[in-house]
Amino acid sequence: SLAVALRAQKLIFLTGAPGVLRDRNDPSTLVTFADPDDLAGLMAGGHLAGGMRPKVEACIRAATGGVERTHIIDGRAPDALLLEVFTGAGCGTMIVGRKEKATYLGVDLAG
């Protein structure tokens, strides 16, 4: 809510998990890129539980409220913030609005 009110470009959550996981017991299921619809689907499917769920809900509110990018990254990993924000590979989950996701993927939302 604060990020939306401030018209922030980024909102970053540092957590004890590598990011959003499809299976919270398997780090190889890291979701590296998502939009609010993707995250809502994961929640509806019961894939997000515990402390990750409120973080994801906040990311959805931020992305739909105009924050360009939100990130959920592992605050315990060395240089995680730098890797996520300043490299193409990243190291956590980046959440963008639907329109920005379409731009990344080269999809025409009008057609």
Backbone as ProteinMPNN parsed JSONL, in Angstrom:
{"seq_chain_A": "SLAVALRAQKLIFLTGAPGVLRDRNDPSTLVTFADPDDLAGLMAGGHLAGGMRPKVEACIRAATGGVERTHIIDGRAPDALLLEVFTGAGCGTMIVGRKEKATYLGVDLAG", "coords_chain_A": {"N_chain_A": [[0.817, -1.196, 0.0], [1.911, 1.256, 0.801], [3.97, 1.447, -1.07], [2.492, 1.713, -3.423], [1.137, 4.121, -2.886], [3.296, 5.865, -2.795], [4.062, 5.737, -5.372], [6.086, 4.003, -6.149], [8.784, 2.577, -8.027], [9.911, 0.121, -7.636], [9.49, -2.654, -5.42], [10.821, -4.496, -2.891], [11.134, -7.597, -1.369], [12.911, -9.137, 1.112], [13.59, -12.34, 2.075], [13.491, -15.575, 3.735], [13.459, -17.525, 1.869], [14.174, -18.742, -1.473], [12.628, -17.335, -3.248], [9.46, -17.185, -4.917], [8.11, -20.343, -4.842], [6.956, -23.155, -6.682], [6.692, -25.571, -5.442], [7.117, -25.656, -2.159], [9.033, -27.161, -0.889], [10.964, -27.71, -2.697], [13.566, -26.221, -4.102], [14.199, -26.087, -6.818], [11.914, -25.465, -8.143], [11.565, -22.789, -8.454], [9.894, -19.829, -9.26], [10.719, -17.591, -11.558], [9.766, -15.369, -12.884], [6.795, -13.567, -12.997], [3.327, -12.576, -13.266], [0.474, -10.808, -11.836], [-1.728, -12.533, -12.397], [-0.512, -15.042, -12.731], [0.462, -15.469, -10.136], [-1.911, -15.439, -8.651], [-3.032, -17.765, -9.624], [-1.243, -19.677, -8.614], [-1.755, -19.373, -5.888], [-4.469, -20.082, -5.781], [-4.243, -22.733, -6.479], [-3.211, -23.8, -4.217], [-0.479, -23.745, -3.801], [1.011, -21.898, -2.411], [1.853, -21.129, 0.842], [1.909, -20.433, 4.396], [4.265, -17.956, 5.419], [4.856, -16.961, 2.893], [2.559, -16.47, 1.446], [1.232, -13.953, 2.345], [3.211, -12.188, 1.453], [3.18, -12.559, -1.312], [0.549, -11.759, -1.824], [0.8, -9.039, -1.203], [2.57, -8.305, -3.227], [0.953, -8.708, -5.473], [-1.014, -6.736, -5.027], [0.644, -4.478, -5.196], [1.656, -4.657, -7.85], [-0.71, -4.493, -9.357], [-1.449, -2.024, -8.574], [0.227, -0.22, -9.727], [2.989, -0.283, -9.2], [5.983, -0.861, -10.785], [7.744, -3.102, -10.701], [8.038, -5.857, -8.546], [9.947, -7.688, -6.215], [10.852, -10.813, -4.854], [13.203, -12.106, -2.876], [15.947, -14.133, -1.649], [17.154, -13.149, 1.292], [19.316, -14.126, 2.643], [21.214, -15.029, 0.908], [24.406, -14.45, -0.528], [25.025, -11.329, -2.022], [22.481, -11.226, -3.168], [20.54, -9.192, -3.612], [21.872, -7.449, -5.388], [22.304, -9.21, -7.558], [19.674, -9.808, -8.326], [18.569, -7.323, -9.046], [20.4, -6.047, -10.762], [21.288, -7.792, -12.752], [20.582, -9.781, -15.648], [19.957, -12.419, -15.208], [19.087, -12.663, -12.566], [17.984, -13.741, -9.262], [15.851, -14.465, -7.799], [12.344, -14.045, -7.502], [10.675, -12.11, -9.855], [8.056, -9.874, -10.105], [5.73, -8.525, -12.253], [3.442, -6.155, -13.768], [0.584, -7.104, -15.78], [0.622, -5.963, -18.369], [3.313, -5.207, -18.655], [4.501, -7.708, -18.56], [3.581, -8.803, -20.926], [4.932, -7.163, -22.712], [7.589, -7.94, -22.193], [7.43, -10.552, -23.112], [6.726, -10.21, -25.707], [4.055, -10.084, -26.544], [0.987, -9.126, -28.006], [-1.423, -7.462, -26.414], [-3.786, -6.408, -27.332], [-4.584, -7.93, -29.413]], "CA_chain_A": [[0.0, 0.0, 0.0], [2.809, 2.404, 0.842], [4.669, 1.5, -2.356], [1.536, 2.244, -4.395], [0.908, 5.528, -2.55], [4.507, 6.612, -3.145], [4.328, 5.494, -6.796], [7.415, 3.384, -6.22], [9.065, 1.767, -9.21], [10.26, -1.223, -7.174], [9.236, -3.085, -4.055], [11.665, -5.68, -2.727], [10.991, -8.375, -0.145], [14.004, -10.051, 1.444], [12.965, -13.401, 2.845], [14.316, -16.748, 3.99], [13.235, -18.474, 0.772], [14.807, -18.241, -2.696], [11.629, -16.612, -4.027], [8.214, -17.941, -4.974], [8.335, -21.723, -5.282], [5.752, -23.942, -6.972], [6.698, -26.572, -4.371], [7.953, -24.995, -1.151], [10.091, -28.071, -0.449], [11.862, -27.978, -3.824], [14.083, -24.954, -4.642], [14.284, -26.102, -8.281], [10.626, -25.021, -8.688], [11.534, -21.331, -8.34], [9.22, -19.036, -10.285], [11.611, -16.447, -11.714], [9.075, -14.248, -13.511], [5.352, -13.785, -12.889], [2.443, -11.419, -13.18], [-0.547, -11.08, -10.821], [-2.54, -13.7, -12.755], [0.287, -16.236, -12.421], [0.511, -15.63, -8.682], [-3.256, -15.808, -8.202], [-3.186, -19.176, -9.961], [-0.482, -20.466, -7.643], [-2.475, -19.341, -4.613], [-5.701, -20.86, -5.93], [-3.857, -24.138, -6.53], [-2.698, -24.224, -2.922], [0.981, -23.862, -3.851], [1.648, -20.918, -1.536], [1.35, -21.231, 2.209], [2.765, -19.835, 5.415], [4.653, -16.563, 5.296], [4.98, -16.515, 1.508], [1.258, -16.027, 0.944], [1.022, -12.506, 2.483], [4.173, -11.468, 0.603], [2.657, -12.629, -2.678], [-0.633, -10.89, -1.867], [1.301, -7.658, -1.257], [3.126, -8.113, -4.573], [-0.179, -8.571, -6.395], [-1.574, -5.389, -4.815], [1.597, -3.495, -5.713], [1.707, -4.738, -9.314], [-1.968, -3.993, -9.916], [-1.577, -0.631, -8.157], [1.121, 0.644, -10.484], [4.418, -0.499, -8.955], [6.458, -1.529, -11.997], [8.326, -4.42, -10.428], [8.269, -6.28, -7.177], [10.889, -8.806, -6.175], [10.96, -11.612, -3.635], [14.517, -12.746, -2.976], [16.518, -14.713, -0.434], [18.028, -12.185, 1.946], [20.484, -14.807, 3.217], [22.162, -15.355, -0.161], [25.366, -13.372, -0.792], [24.806, -10.46, -3.185], [21.182, -11.521, -3.774], [19.898, -7.969, -4.085], [22.595, -7.003, -6.583], [22.046, -10.152, -8.645], [18.284, -9.703, -8.771], [18.242, -6.017, -9.615], [21.347, -5.556, -11.761], [21.674, -8.781, -13.767], [19.457, -10.37, -16.366], [19.648, -13.749, -14.676], [18.383, -12.539, -11.301], [18.187, -14.853, -8.33], [14.621, -14.663, -7.045], [11.126, -13.92, -8.299], [10.299, -10.755, -10.242], [6.64, -9.783, -10.42], [5.421, -7.328, -13.038], [2.045, -6.061, -14.185], [0.242, -7.91, -16.96], [1.065, -5.282, -19.586], [4.767, -5.295, -18.748], [4.839, -9.092, -18.886], [3.335, -8.958, -22.352], [6.037, -6.494, -23.397], [8.751, -8.824, -22.077], [7.236, -11.765, -23.896], [6.418, -9.85, -27.087], [2.654, -10.42, -26.799], [0.109, -7.987, -28.245], [-2.614, -7.655, -25.592], [-4.972, -5.966, -28.059], [-4.969, -8.898, -30.447]], "C_chain_A": [[0.862, 1.261, 0.0], [3.533, 2.563, -0.491], [3.764, 2.078, -3.434], [1.329, 3.735, -4.144], [2.097, 6.4, -2.942], [4.849, 6.531, -4.63], [5.734, 4.948, -7.001], [7.565, 2.607, -7.521], [9.345, 0.326, -8.828], [9.841, -1.408, -5.727], [9.981, -4.401, -3.897], [11.426, -6.303, -1.361], [12.208, -9.272, 0.0], [13.426, -11.081, 2.399], [13.935, -14.554, 3.064], [14.113, -17.842, 2.965], [13.865, -17.898, -0.491], [13.895, -17.383, -3.566], [10.34, -17.396, -3.95], [8.523, -19.318, -5.55], [6.998, -22.387, -5.591], [5.566, -25.04, -5.927], [7.649, -26.051, -3.305], [9.075, -25.873, -0.616], [11.125, -28.347, -1.528], [12.345, -26.661, -4.447], [14.185, -24.923, -6.169], [12.973, -25.653, -8.93], [10.453, -23.503, -8.571], [10.823, -20.709, -9.536], [10.046, -17.765, -10.428], [10.892, -15.193, -12.201], [7.578, -14.528, -13.462], [4.611, -12.461, -12.976], [1.348, -11.751, -12.156], [-1.418, -12.302, -11.127], [-1.811, -15.0, -12.438], [0.265, -16.516, -10.923], [-0.849, -16.028, -8.116], [-3.518, -17.284, -8.489], [-2.446, -20.083, -8.997], [-1.199, -20.506, -6.294], [-3.733, -20.201, -4.683], [-5.41, -22.359, -5.944], [-3.282, -24.661, -5.23], [-1.194, -24.364, -2.857], [1.699, -22.918, -2.896], [1.019, -20.978, -0.154], [2.291, -20.503, 3.15], [3.039, -18.374, 5.144], [4.784, -16.06, 3.875], [3.659, -15.945, 0.989], [1.024, -14.522, 1.147], [2.008, -11.678, 1.652], [3.667, -11.425, -0.835], [1.411, -11.755, -2.817], [-0.224, -9.421, -1.945], [1.882, -7.347, -2.631], [2.019, -7.938, -5.606], [-0.792, -7.18, -6.26], [-0.65, -4.322, -5.4], [1.588, -3.48, -7.239], [0.429, -4.202, -9.95], [-2.202, -2.528, -9.553], [-0.591, 0.307, -8.82], [2.6, 0.52, -10.187], [4.946, -1.347, -10.112], [6.961, -2.943, -11.748], [8.392, -4.654, -8.935], [9.147, -7.519, -7.234], [10.78, -9.505, -4.832], [12.254, -12.397, -3.767], [14.987, -13.233, -1.611], [17.517, -13.736, 0.167], [19.273, -12.8, 2.555], [21.572, -15.069, 2.175], [23.105, -14.178, -0.409], [25.031, -12.628, -2.093], [23.453, -10.662, -3.864], [20.521, -10.272, -4.35], [20.563, -7.461, -5.36], [22.301, -7.902, -7.777], [20.634, -9.997, -9.197], [18.032, -8.409, -9.528], [19.139, -5.628, -10.79], [21.834, -6.592, -12.763], [20.423, -9.322, -14.441], [19.024, -11.7, -15.794], [18.826, -13.666, -13.402], [18.683, -13.701, -10.377], [16.944, -15.124, -7.509], [13.436, -14.619, -7.978], [10.862, -12.448, -8.574], [8.838, -10.785, -10.666], [6.399, -8.457, -11.12], [3.923, -7.305, -13.326], [1.822, -6.831, -15.474], [0.767, -7.275, -18.247], [2.575, -5.389, -19.744], [5.199, -6.712, -19.089], [4.65, -9.323, -20.379], [4.449, -8.313, -23.166], [7.285, -7.356, -23.361], [8.645, -10.013, -23.014], [6.905, -11.483, -25.355], [4.989, -10.18, -27.483], [1.868, -9.133, -27.006], [-1.189, -8.216, -27.475], [-3.893, -7.253, -26.325], [-5.464, -7.034, -29.032], [-5.256, -10.264, -29.965]], "O_chain_A": [[0.572, 2.218, -0.718], [3.693, 3.679, -0.986], [4.221, 2.854, -4.274], [1.343, 4.529, -5.085], [1.922, 7.54, -3.371], [5.795, 7.167, -5.095], [6.464, 5.37, -7.898], [6.6, 2.053, -8.046], [9.057, -0.591, -9.597], [9.836, -0.473, -4.927], [9.789, -5.322, -4.691], [11.504, -5.632, -0.332], [12.504, -10.075, -0.885], [12.838, -10.725, 3.421], [15.081, -14.498, 2.617], [14.551, -18.974, 3.172], [14.072, -16.688, -0.575], [14.359, -16.769, -4.527], [10.142, -18.184, -3.026], [9.127, -19.435, -6.616], [6.024, -22.21, -4.859], [4.443, -25.395, -5.572], [8.86, -26.007, -3.523], [9.982, -25.372, 0.048], [12.056, -29.124, -1.315], [11.62, -26.049, -5.232], [14.25, -23.843, -6.756], [12.923, -25.479, -10.147], [9.331, -22.997, -8.586], [11.122, -21.032, -10.686], [10.072, -16.942, -9.513], [11.355, -14.078, -11.959], [7.139, -15.612, -13.845], [5.181, -11.386, -12.788], [1.305, -12.876, -11.658], [-1.804, -13.027, -10.211], [-2.414, -15.949, -11.936], [0.074, -17.654, -10.496], [-0.93, -16.857, -7.21], [-4.151, -17.973, -7.69], [-2.955, -21.134, -8.606], [-1.244, -21.547, -5.638], [-4.028, -20.958, -3.757], [-6.222, -23.16, -5.481], [-2.906, -25.829, -5.14], [-0.673, -25.027, -1.96], [2.878, -23.118, -2.602], [-0.2, -20.888, -0.007], [3.345, -20.018, 2.739], [2.16, -17.639, 4.696], [4.822, -14.849, 3.657], [3.662, -15.025, 0.17], [0.641, -13.854, 0.186], [1.669, -10.584, 1.199], [3.721, -10.386, -1.493], [1.242, -11.081, -3.833], [-0.838, -8.645, -2.677], [1.705, -6.241, -3.143], [2.137, -7.112, -6.511], [-1.06, -6.518, -7.263], [-1.115, -3.371, -6.028], [1.519, -2.414, -7.851], [0.486, -3.527, -10.978], [-3.051, -1.865, -10.149], [-0.566, 1.5, -8.515], [3.408, 1.16, -10.86], [4.419, -2.425, -10.387], [6.642, -3.867, -12.496], [8.754, -3.767, -8.163], [9.089, -8.296, -8.186], [10.632, -8.857, -3.796], [12.393, -13.243, -4.65], [14.492, -12.803, -0.57], [18.597, -13.522, -0.384], [20.192, -12.08, 2.945], [22.726, -15.305, 2.531], [22.658, -13.034, -0.491], [24.787, -13.247, -3.128], [23.297, -10.301, -5.031], [19.998, -10.305, -5.465], [19.875, -7.083, -6.309], [22.074, -7.413, -8.883], [20.431, -10.051, -10.41], [17.346, -8.412, -10.55], [18.687, -4.952, -11.714], [22.722, -6.29, -13.56], [19.338, -9.315, -13.859], [17.854, -12.069, -15.884], [17.957, -14.507, -13.174], [19.532, -14.543, -10.672], [16.987, -15.95, -6.597], [13.507, -15.095, -9.111], [10.827, -11.633, -7.653], [8.432, -11.613, -11.481], [6.811, -7.401, -10.639], [3.228, -8.305, -13.149], [2.775, -7.168, -16.176], [1.296, -7.97, -19.115], [3.066, -5.636, -20.846], [6.163, -6.902, -19.831], [5.479, -9.971, -21.019], [4.864, -8.852, -24.192], [7.97, -7.499, -24.374], [9.626, -10.432, -23.628], [6.81, -12.411, -26.158], [4.732, -10.521, -28.638], [2.055, -8.162, -26.272], [-1.979, -9.082, -27.852], [-4.976, -7.717, -25.968], [-6.631, -7.035, -29.425], [-5.587, -11.142, -30.761]]}, "name": "protein", "num_of_chains": 1, "seq": "SLAVALRAQKLIFLTGAPGVLRDRNDPSTLVTFADPDDLAGLMAGGHLAGGMRPKVEACIRAATGGVERTHIIDGRAPDALLLEVFTGAGCGTMIVGRKEKATYLGVDLAG"}
